[in-house]
């Protein structure tokens, strides 16, 4: 029996029971649509996390001193006072893989402008901080190393601070604000960056010269951390090793001794975040795939019913020369057609649902060709796998017994 004739017979058979055929397809449609939508959400979240992490800066390494201890109680990371500006200078001079470096101290402060006030974080850094973090000056100017050496009371503020102290769309450059009762002149503003991958507002910040914050606000002599930018992404491991060697030598630590500092790279952060997102994607896809399995079971159930209903038809076909292989192919094609048609509709529905999620809920989604192909192949495999047993059962019917069936 020719494949063309089998296809025609399968289409006619499916048309006879349109509602039953549609309900059988429904499990495949929902399953395929769910898989595409869940994978789109997972891939979208992964891309969003990677994009957000990239806003943290270029090829960043963050160096923290180890936690200090008091009375046997270990404090938070970065609380040790062993890291100083001498370490920064040593890295600058002896680490060729390092392009930019800045010490960093952080304090919190109550900001006051007239009758407006706002509490936020105040960072003390070198001008290189803006290169490392990819921060752009929107208006005004950047402070210089001369400002740092003289501990000048100047600052650059983010858009959230501007909104809360001066109002929307204001340009506060040239104005003074008080930070913990210390007057600071605003010499620049930062372009809006929004939230980072960890939900922190990157615009709610005040940035001032390192020595100004360290000496005038915090009255300390150590630094809390260092931010370093490698010359390229490929040189991050080399930069990390160079920094490790330099700091261990500065702190009189032998090659086999544990360092008294921690180096975290942007790559480590990205890998941890994307790994979590990848696990979530797999979990969502697995849950959605259960719908496909349920749809496959539905196909098997309906095909078994169809074999029982058409036992006499099978007997007649065999009695006029149809072979068991022809009967098997006929029922297998019917199951495959249900699965493929359901797959096509499910793909269309999955794309539509993904777009609705992106437009209505503003969730990041990314529909990939791979997810569509995977869903289509999975739907085809479901049709063949769950259609095989009913088709095999039909092919093994005894023609004489089939003709006698009522």
VEXNU-289904 format. One record per residue: residue in three letters; x, y, z of N, C-alpha, C in turn. Coordinates in steps of 0.05 Angstrom, whole numbers. Atoms other than C-alpha are relative to their C-alpha. Example, Ala and Ser with C-alpha at 12.3 -4.5 7.8 and 13.67 -1.06 7.14 Angstrom:
   type    neast   nnorth      nup   caeast   canorth     caup    ceast   cnorth      cup
    ala       18      -24        0      246       -90      156       18       24        0
    ser      -16      -24       -1      273       -21      143      -15       22       14
//
This chain:
   type    neast   nnorth      nup   caeast   canorth     caup    ceast   cnorth      cup
    unk       17      -24        0        0         0        0       18       25        0
    unk      -17      -23        3       30        67      -21       -4       19       24
    unk        1      -19      -22       46       120       31      -22       21       -5
    unk       20      -20        7        1       169       -6      -28      -10        8
    unk       26       11       -7      -59       123        2       -4       -2       30
    unk        1        2      -30      -42       112       76       -6       27       12
    unk        5      -27      -10      -40       187       87      -29        9       -4
    unk       27       -6        6     -107       196       53      -19      -14       19
    unk       16       16      -18     -137       140       94        1       11       29
    unk       -4      -11      -28     -108       170      159      -16       26        3
    unk       14      -26       -2     -136       239      143      -31       -4        1
    unk       28        5        0     -205       211      128       -9      -11       27
    unk        6       12      -26     -204       171      193       -1       22       22
    unk       -1      -22      -20     -185       233      234      -24       19       -4
    unk       22      -18        5     -239       275      200      -27      -11       10
    unk       25       12       -9     -293       226      220       -6        7       29
    unk        3       -6      -29     -281       242      294       15       26        6
    unk      -15      -25       -2     -260       315      292        3        9       29
    unk       -2       -9      -28     -276       331      365       19      -18       16
    unk      -17       18      -14     -242       269      390       30        4       -8
    unk      -27       -6        9     -181       284      347       11       25       13
    unk       -9      -25      -12     -178       355      373        7       -3       29
    unk       -5        4      -28     -183       334      445       25      -17        5
    unk      -25       15       -2     -128       283      433       24       17       -4
    unk      -21      -18        6      -85       337      403        5       20       23
    unk       -2      -21      -20      -98       383      462       23       -4       19
    unk      -22        6      -18      -49       348      507       27        7      -12
    unk      -25       -7       14        6       356      455        3       30       -3
    unk        0      -29        4      -13       428      441        9       14       26
    unk       -7      -12      -26      -10       447      515       28       -6        8
    unk      -27        8       -8       54       408      526       21       15      -16
    unk      -20      -14       16       92       438      467        0       30        6
    unk        1      -29       -7       67       509      483       13        5       27
    unk      -12       -4      -27       88       500      556       30       -2       -2
    unk      -29        3        2      157       476      537       13       24      -12
    unk      -11      -24       14      169       534      489       -1       24       19
    unk        2      -23      -17      143       585      538       19       -1       24
    unk      -18        2      -23      182       558      597       29        3       -7
    unk      -28       -3        9      247       553      558        5       29       -8
    unk       -3      -29        8      235       624      531        5       17       26
    unk       -3      -15      -25      227       650      603       28       -6       12
    unk      -26        7      -11      289       611      626       23       13      -14
    unk      -22      -12       16      333       634      569        0       30        2
    unk        2      -29       -4      307       705      576       12        9       26
    unk      -11       -8      -26      324       707      650       30       -3        0
    unk      -29        4        1      393       679      636       14       23      -15
    unk      -11      -23       15      407       733      584       -2       26       16
    unk        3      -24      -16      379       786      630       21        2       22
    unk      -20        1      -22      424       764      687       28        7      -11
    unk      -26       -5       12      485       764      641        3       29       -8
    unk       -1      -28        7      467       833      615        3       18       24
    unk       -1      -16      -24      457       860      685       28       -2       13
    unk      -27        4      -11      524       830      708       20       16      -16
    unk      -18      -15       17      558       863      649        0       30        7
    unk        1      -29       -8      534       931      676       17        5       24
    unk      -17       -5      -24      576       920      738       27       11       -8
    unk      -26      -10        9      637       936      696       14      -18      -19
    unk      -15       14       20      690       910      650       23      -17       13
    unk      -22       18       -9      734       849      668        7        5       29
    unk       -5       -9      -28      726       864      742       11      -22       17
    unk       -8       17      -22      764       832      799       -4       17       25
    unk        4      -13      -25      744       850      870       17      -13       21
    unk      -18       11      -20      795       842      925       -8        9       28
    unk        8       -6      -27      773       838      997       21      -11       20
    unk      -16       12      -22      816       830     1060      -17      -21       14
    unk       15       21      -15      798       769     1101      -14       13       24
    unk       15       -9      -23      749       777     1158       18        2       25
    unk      -14       -3      -25      777       803     1223      -14      -16       22
    unk       13       14      -22      763       770     1290        5       16       26
    unk       -2      -14      -25      751       800     1359      -11      -18       22
    unk        9       18      -22      748       757     1422       -9      -27      -10
    unk        8       26       11      744       694     1379      -24        1      -18
    unk       24       -3       18      685       722     1339        9       12      -26
    unk       -8      -10       27      697       729     1264      -21       20      -10
    unk       17      -22       10      670       793     1233       -6       -6      -30
    unk        7        3       28      644       803     1162       25        2      -18
    unk      -22       -2       19      688       796     1100        6       29       -5
    unk       -8      -27        6      729       859     1087        4       17       25
    unk       -2      -15      -24      732       879     1160       29        2       10
    unk      -28       -2       -9      807       867     1167       12       26       -9
    unk      -13      -26        6      852       928     1168       27       -4      -12
    unk      -26        6       10      911       895     1134        5       10      -28
    unk       -3       -9       28      898       923     1064        3       31        0
    unk       -6      -28        0      928       992     1052        6       10      -29
    unk       -6      -11       26      945      1040      996       27      -10      -12
    unk      -26       12        9     1015      1008      993       -6      -24      -18
    unk        8       23       16      980       946      966       -9        9      -28
    unk       10      -11       26      945       987      912       24        9      -17
    unk      -23       -9       15     1011      1019      891       17      -24      -10
    unk      -15       23        8     1046       951      889      -13      -14      -24
    unk       14       12       22      993       922      844        3       17      -25
    unk       -3      -18       23      996       983      799       27       -3      -14
    unk      -27        1       10     1071       976      791        8      -28      -10
    unk      -11       27        5     1080       900      788      -19      -19      -13
    unk       19       18       12     1018       872      754       -6        9      -29
    unk        4      -10       27     1022       881      678      -27       -6      -12
    unk       27        7       11      954       848      666      -22       18       10
    unk       20      -18      -11      919       902      706        0       26      -15
    unk        2      -25       15      893       962      668       -8       23       19
    unk       10      -20      -18      854      1001      721       -2      -12       28
    unk        2        9      -28      854       998      797       -9       23       17
    unk        8      -20      -19      820      1035      853       -4      -12       27
    unk        8        8      -27      818      1028      928      -29        9        4
    unk       28       -7       -4      748      1032      956       -7       -1       30
    unk       12        0      -27      716      1052     1022      -29        8       -4
    unk       29       -6        2      642      1056     1034      -11        7       27
    unk       14       -9      -24      601      1094     1085      -28        6       -8
    unk       27      -10        5      529      1112     1092       -3       28       11
    unk        2      -27       -9      507      1183     1100      -28       11       -4
    unk       25      -15        3      447      1228     1111        6       25      -17
    unk       -5      -23       18      445      1277     1053      -22       21        5
    unk       19      -22       -5      412      1345     1063        4       21      -21
    unk        0      -23       18      393      1398     1012      -24       17        7
    unk       22      -17       -9      351      1454     1043      -17      -16       19
    unk       19       16      -17      289      1420     1071       -3      -28      -10
    unk        1       27       11      301      1356     1031       23      -16       11
    unk      -21       17      -10      340      1297     1058       -4      -28      -11
    unk        0       27       11      358      1227     1035       24      -15       11
    unk      -22       16      -11      401      1170     1063        9      -20      -22
    unk      -10       18       21      446      1131     1016       29       -7        6
    unk      -28        8       -3      515      1100     1007       18       21      -13
    unk      -21      -19       10      577      1143      997       25      -16       -4
    unk      -24       15        7      636      1112      961       23       18       -3
    unk      -25      -15        4      707      1137      965       17      -17      -19
    unk      -14       16       21      746      1116      902       19       19      -15
    unk      -16      -15       19      798      1138      851      -17        5      -26
    unk       14       -5       25      776      1166      783       -2      -26      -18
    unk        1       25       16      792      1097      752      -25      -16        5
    unk       25       15       -7      729      1071      787      -21        3      -23
    unk       20       -5       21      687      1102      731        7      -16      -25
    unk       -7       18       22      726      1064      678       -6      -29        6
    unk        4       28       -8      722       999      716      -30       -7       -1
    unk       29        5       -2      647      1005      727      -16       10      -24
    unk       14      -10       24      630      1035      659      -20       22        7
    unk       18      -21       -8      599      1096      692        6       25      -18
    unk       -3      -23       17      587      1156      647      -10       25       14
    unk        7      -26      -12      585      1229      669      -22       12      -18
    unk       21      -12       16      519      1260      646        3       30       -2
    unk       -5      -28        0      534      1331      667       22        6       20
    unk      -22       -6      -18      592      1366      701       25      -14       -7
    unk      -26       12        4      661      1336      709        6      -21       20
    unk      -10       20      -18      698      1279      741       21       12       18
    unk      -22      -10      -18      742      1292      802       26      -12       -9
    unk      -26        9        9      817      1282      793       16      -11       23
    unk      -18       10      -21      875      1250      831       10       24       17
    unk       -7      -23      -16      893      1321      853      -20        5       21
    unk       22       -2      -20      825      1325      887        4      -21       22
    unk       -4       21      -19      841      1259      920       23        6       19
    unk      -24       -6      -17      910      1280      945       -6       22       20
    unk        6      -22      -19      881      1343      976      -26       -4       15
    unk       25        7      -15      818      1308     1003      -21       21       -4
    unk       20      -20        7      774      1358      967      -28      -10        5
    unk       27        8       -6      702      1357      989      -18        5      -24
    unk       17       -1       24      670      1346      921      -12      -28       -4
    unk       13       26        4      623      1291      898      -15       -1      -27
    unk       16        5       24      586      1261      839      -24      -18        9
    unk       23       14      -11      515      1236      850      -16      -13      -23
    unk       17       15       18      467      1187      817      -28       12       -3
    unk       26      -12        7      398      1200      788      -20       -3       22
    unk       19        3      -22      360      1172      848        4       21       21
    unk       -7      -21      -20      396      1220      894      -10       27      -10
    unk        9      -26       11      381      1278      847      -30        3        3
    unk       29       -1       -1      307      1260      845      -10        6       29
    unk        9       -3      -27      301      1257      921        9       25       14
    unk      -10      -25      -12      342      1319      936       -7       25      -15
    unk        4      -24       17      328      1365      877      -25       -1      -17
    unk       24        3       17      268      1337      840        8      -12      -27
    unk       -4       12       26      260      1304      772       12       20      -20
    unk      -12      -16       22      302      1330      713       16       24        9
    unk      -17      -23      -10      342      1378      757       29       -5       -7
    unk      -29        2        4      415      1392      743       14       13       24
    unk      -10      -12      -25      447      1401      812       30        7        0
    unk      -29       -6        1      519      1412      788        5       29        9
    unk       -6      -26      -11      549      1470      826      -12        5       27
    unk       13       -3      -26      503      1462      886       16      -15       22
    unk      -13       13      -22      525      1441      955      -21      -17       15
    unk       16       16      -18      496      1385      997       16       -7       25
    unk      -14        8      -24      513      1364     1068       -3      -30        3
    unk        0       29       -5      533      1292     1080       11       -4       29
    unk       -7        3      -29      533      1276     1155       12       27       10
    unk       -7      -28       -9      538      1352     1166       26       11      -13
    unk      -23      -10       13      599      1358     1121       -8       10      -28
    unk        8      -11       25      589      1404     1061       16      -11      -24
    unk      -12       10       24      604      1374      992      -11       15      -24
    unk        9      -13       25      602      1409      925       -5      -21      -21
    unk        6       18       22      568      1371      869       13        9      -25
    unk      -15       -8       24      614      1372      809       -9      -16      -25
    unk        8       17       23      580      1319      766      -23      -18        7
    unk       22       19       -4      521      1272      756        6      -24      -18
    unk       -5       25       15      521      1199      731      -24       -6      -17
    unk       21        9       17      480      1173      673      -15      -23       14
    unk       17       20      -13      422      1128      695        9      -28       -8
    unk       -7       28        5      440      1054      701      -21      -20        8
    unk       21       19       -9      380      1023      736       10      -20       20
    unk       -7       21      -19      381       961      779       21      -19      -12
    unk      -19       20        9      437       910      776      -13      -28        3
    unk       10       28        0      429       833      774      -10       -8       28
    unk        7        8      -27      420       832      850      -22       19       11
    unk       23      -16       -9      363       883      852        9       26       13
    unk      -10      -25      -13      407       941      877       -2       23      -19
    unk        3      -24       16      393      1011      852       28       13       -4
    unk      -26      -11        6      458      1033      818        1       30       -2
    unk        1      -29        1      434      1105      815       -3       13       27
    unk        3      -10      -27      425      1112      890       27        0       13
    unk      -28        1       -9      497      1130      904       12       28       -1
    unk      -17      -24        1      545      1187      920       29      -10       -2
    unk      -28        8        4      617      1180      895       18       24        5
    unk      -18      -22       -7      673      1223      924       29      -10       -2
    unk      -29        9        0      750      1222      923        5      -19       24
    unk       -6       21      -20      778      1163      962        9       12       27
    unk      -11      -11      -26      818      1203     1014      -20       17       14
    unk       20      -17      -13      759      1250     1026      -18      -17       18
    unk       18       18      -15      714      1193     1048       15      -14       22
    unk      -15       15      -20      769      1154     1083        8       17       24
    unk      -10      -16      -22      797      1211     1124      -21       18       13
    unk       19      -20      -11      742      1263     1131      -26      -12       10
    unk       26       12       -8      681      1218     1137        4      -24       19
    unk       -2       26      -15      707      1151     1164       23        1       20
    unk      -23       -2      -18      773      1171     1198       14      -27        4
    unk      -15       25       -1      808      1106     1180       25        2      -17
    unk      -25        0       16      876      1089     1149        1      -23      -19
    unk        0       24       18      860      1022     1116      -21        4      -22
    unk       21        0       21      819      1007     1054      -17      -26        3
    unk       18       23       -4      759       961     1053        1      -20      -23
    unk       -1       18       23      767       932      983       15       14      -23
    unk      -12      -11       25      800       942      915      -16      -10      -23
    unk       13        8       25      767       941      847       22        2      -22
    unk      -21        2       21      812       920      789      -13       -8      -26
    unk        9        7       26      800       916      715       24      -12      -15
    unk      -21       12       16      842       867      674       -1       12      -28
    unk       -2      -13       27      866       889      605      -19      -14      -20
    unk       20       14       17      820       837      573      -12      -23       16
    unk       13       22      -14      773       781      593       18      -24        2
    unk      -18       23        0      825       730      573       22        2       21
    unk      -22       -4      -19      875       761      621       -9        1       29
    unk       10        0      -28      830       756      683       15      -20       17
    unk      -15       19      -17      863       691      708       29        9        5
    unk      -28       -9       -4      933       721      696        1       23       20
    unk        2      -23      -18      913       785      732       -4      -10       29
    unk        5       11      -27      886       745      791       25      -13       12
    unk      -24       12      -10      950       705      797       21       20        6
    unk      -20      -21       -5      994       767      792       -7       15       26
    unk        8      -14      -24      954       802      846        5      -17       25
    unk       -4       18      -23      957       741      891       30       -1        7
    unk      -29        2       -5     1033       736      884       10       26       13
    unk       -9      -26      -11     1043       811      897       -9        4       28
    unk       11       -5      -26      997       815      957       12      -19       21
    unk      -13       19      -19     1026       752      989       28        9        7
    unk      -27      -10       -5     1095       781      981       -1       25       18
    unk        2      -24      -16     1073       848     1011       -8       -7       29
    unk       10        7      -27     1040       813     1070       18      -22       13
    unk      -20       19      -11     1101       768     1082      -11      -28        4
    unk       11       27        0     1064       704     1066       16      -18      -19
    unk      -14       19       17     1100       643     1038      -18      -11      -21
    unk       15       11       22     1079       608      974      -21      -20        8
    unk       18       21       -9     1046       552     1013      -21       10       20
    unk       18      -10      -21     1010       597     1063      -26       11      -13
    unk       26       -9       10      937       615     1055        0       31       -1
    unk        1      -29        2      926       687     1031      -19       12       21
    unk       18      -13      -19      895       737     1079      -18       20      -15
    unk       18      -16       17      852       766     1023      -15      -19      -18
    unk       16       16       18      799       741      975       -4       15      -26
    unk        4      -12       27      795       754      900      -25      -12      -13
    unk       24        9       14      727       749      867        0       13      -28
    unk        0      -11       27      721       757      792      -29        2      -10
    unk       26       -4       13      663       779      749       -9      -27      -13
    unk        6       25       12      667       711      715      -12      -19       20
    unk       11       17      -21      655       675      781      -29        7        5
    unk       27       -9       -6      593       717      794      -19       -8      -23
    unk       16        7       23      567       707      723       -6      -30       -1
    unk        4       29        1      577       632      725      -19      -10       21
    unk       19        8      -21      542       625      792      -28        8       -6
    unk       27      -10        6      483       667      769      -12      -15      -23
    unk       11       14       24      475       633      701       -4      -29        6
    unk        4       28       -8      483       564      733      -27       -3       14
    unk       26        0      -14      425       580      779      -23        3      -20
    unk       20       -4       21      385       605      719       -3      -24      -17
    unk        1       24       16      403       543      680      -16      -23       14
    unk       15       21      -15      377       497      735      -30        6        0
    unk       29       -8        0      312       537      737      -12       -6      -28
    unk       10        5       27      305       531      661       -5      -30       -4
    unk        3       29        2      315       455      664      -25       -9       16
    unk       22        7      -17      265       450      721      -27        8      -14
    unk       25       -9       13      212       491      683       -6      -17      -24
    unk        4       16       24      223       451      619       -9      -28        7
    unk        7       27       -9      218       385      657      -30       -1        8
    unk       28       -2       -9      152       406      689      -18        2      -24
    unk       17       -3       24      125       428      621        0      -25      -16
    unk       -1       24       15      148       363      589      -19      -21       10
    unk       20       19      -11      101       324      635      -26        3      -16
    unk       24       -4       16       44       355      595        2      -16      -27
    unk       -4       15       25       74       324      532       -4      -30        4
    unk        3       29       -6       77       255      565      -29       -6        4
    unk       28        4       -3        5       262      586      -14        0      -27
    unk       11        0       27      -12       281      514        5      -26      -15
    unk       -7       26       13       25       219      490      -17      -23       10
    unk       18       21      -11      -15       175      537      -28        2      -12
    unk       26       -4       12      -78       207      509       -1      -11      -28
    unk       -1       11       28      -56       189      438       -2      -31        1
    unk        1       30       -2      -44       116      459      -28       -9        7
    unk       26        8       -9     -111       113      493      -21        1      -23
    unk       19       -3       22     -150       140      433        6      -19      -23
    unk       -7       19       22     -112        97      383       -8      -28        7
    unk       10       26       -8     -128        35      424      -30       -2       -4
    unk       29       -1        4     -201        55      423       -6       -2      -30
    unk        4        0       29     -196        67      348        5      -28      -12
    unk       -5       27        9     -166        -2      337      -24      -18        6
    unk       23       17       -8     -223       -34      375      -25        7      -17
    unk       23       -8       16     -276         6      337        2       -9      -29
    unk       -4        6       29     -245       -10      269       10      -28       -5
    unk       -9       28        4     -231       -84      279      -10      -12      -25
    unk       11       11       25     -278      -104      223       13       12      -25
    unk      -14      -13       22     -247       -52      177       27      -11       -5
    unk      -26       11        2     -179       -80      192       -1      -28      -13
    unk        4       27       12     -204      -150      176       -6        1      -29
    unk        7       -2       28     -233      -128      110       25        8      -16
    unk      -25       -8       14     -168       -93       90       19      -23       -3
    unk      -18       23        2     -128      -155      106      -10      -21      -19
    unk       12       21       17     -176      -200       69        3        7      -30
    unk       -3       -8       28     -167      -160        5       30        5       -7
    unk      -28        0        7      -91      -162        8       18       18       17
    unk      -17      -17      -17      -67      -111       60       17      -17       18
    unk      -18       15      -18       -7      -136       98        0       13       28
    unk       -2      -10      -27        6      -128      172       16       26        2
    unk      -17      -24        0       59       -76      156      -16       24       -9
    unk       16      -22        9        8       -34      118      -19       10       22
    unk       17       -8      -22      -40       -35      177       15       15       21
    unk      -17      -13      -21       16       -17      225        6       28       -8
    unk       -7      -27       10       37        42      181      -24       18        1
    unk       24      -17        1      -35        66      174       -5       12       28
    unk        6      -10      -27      -46        71      249       23       17       11
    unk      -23      -16       -9       25        97      262       -1       28      -13
    unk        2      -26       13       14       152      211      -22       17       13
    unk       21      -14      -13      -51       171      244        9       12       27
    unk      -10      -10      -25      -17       177      312       21       22       -5
    unk      -21      -20        5       41       216      281      -13       26      -10
    unk       14      -24       10       -7       264      245      -12       15       23
    unk       11      -13      -24      -43       278      311       22       15       15
    unk      -22      -12      -16       23       291      345       13       24      -14
    unk      -13      -22       14       54       334      290      -19       24       -3
    unk       19      -23        2       -9       376      279       -3       14       27
    unk        1      -12      -27      -14       386      354       26       15        6
    unk      -25      -14       -4       60       404      354        2       27      -14
    unk        0      -25       15       52       457      300      -18       21       14
    unk       18      -18      -15       -7       488      337       12        9       26
    unk      -13       -6      -26       31       483      403       23       20       -3
    unk      -23      -19        4       92       519      374      -11       28       -4
    unk       12      -26        4       48       576      349      -11       12       26
    unk       11       -9      -26       12       580      416       22        7       19
    unk      -22       -6      -18       78       577      454       14       27       -6
    unk      -12      -26        8      107       636      414      -19       23        8
    unk       19      -21       -7       43       676      425        0        5       30
    unk        0       -2      -30       42       661      500       25       14       10
    unk      -26      -13       -8      116       680      506       -1       30       -5
    unk        2      -29        6      103       747      472      -19       14       19
    unk       19      -12      -19       43       760      517       13        3       27
    unk      -14       -2      -25       85       745      578       20       24        0
    unk      -20      -21        3      139       793      553      -14       28        1
    unk       14      -26        2       88       849      537      -16        7       24
    unk       18       -6      -22       40       842      595       15        1       27
    unk      -14        2      -25       85       820      652       28       13        0
    unk      -27      -13        3      149       853      625       22      -19        9
    unk      -21       19       -6      188       789      637       18       -3      -24
    unk      -18        5       23      250       777      594       -5      -28      -11
    unk        3       26       13      237       721      544       18       -1      -24
    unk      -17        4       24      281       692      489       -7      -26      -13
    unk        9       24       14      250       644      440       22       -8      -19
    unk      -23        9       16      306       603      408      -10      -20      -20
    unk        6       21       20      305       560      345        3      -27       12
    unk       -5       26      -12      333       504      387      -24      -10       16
    unk       23        8      -16      273       504      434      -23       -8      -17
    unk       21        7       19      225       502      375        5      -27      -12
    unk       -7       26       12      262       445      342       -2      -23       20
    unk        1       21      -20      268       407      407      -29       -7        6
    unk       28        5       -5      193       414      420      -12      -16      -23
    unk       11       14       23      177       391      349       10      -29       -1
    unk      -11       27        0      224       331      353      -13      -17       23
    unk       12       14      -23      196       313      422      -28       -8       -7
    unk       27        6        7      125       317      395       -1      -23      -19
    unk       -1       21       19      143       272      337        7      -27       13
    unk       -8       24      -14      177       222      383      -23      -10       17
    unk       23        8      -16      116       222      428      -21      -15      -17
    unk       19       13       19       71       205      368        8      -28       -8
    unk      -10       26        9      115       148      345        0      -20       24
    unk       -3       18      -23      128       120      415      -27      -10       10
    unk       26        8      -11       56       121      440      -19      -10      -21
    unk       17       12       21       26       103      372        9      -27       -9
    unk      -11       26        9       70        42      362      -16      -24       11
    unk       13       23      -11       35        -4      410      -28       -5      -12
    unk       27        5       13      -37         7      383        3       -9      -29
    unk       -3        7       28      -11         3      312       10      -29       -2
    unk      -10       28       -1       26       -62      328      -22      -19        6
    unk       23       17       -7      -36       -90      360      -19       -4      -23
    unk       17        2       24      -77       -74      298       12      -18      -21
    unk      -13       16       21      -25      -105      252        0      -30        6
    unk       -1       29       -8      -26      -171      292      -27      -13        1
    unk       27       12        0     -101      -181      287       -2      -22      -20
    unk        6       22       18     -123      -246      256      -23        9      -18
    unk       21      -10       18     -164      -227      193      -27      -14        4
    unk       25       15       -4     -216      -282      206      -14        9       25
    unk       12       -9      -25     -226      -261      278      -10       29       -2
    unk        7      -28        3     -228      -188      257      -27        2      -15
    unk       26       -1       15     -284      -202      206      -24       -9       16
    unk       22       10      -17     -325      -238      258       -7       20       23
    unk        4      -18      -22     -318      -180      307      -25       17       -3
    unk       24      -17        0     -383      -144      325        5       25       17
//
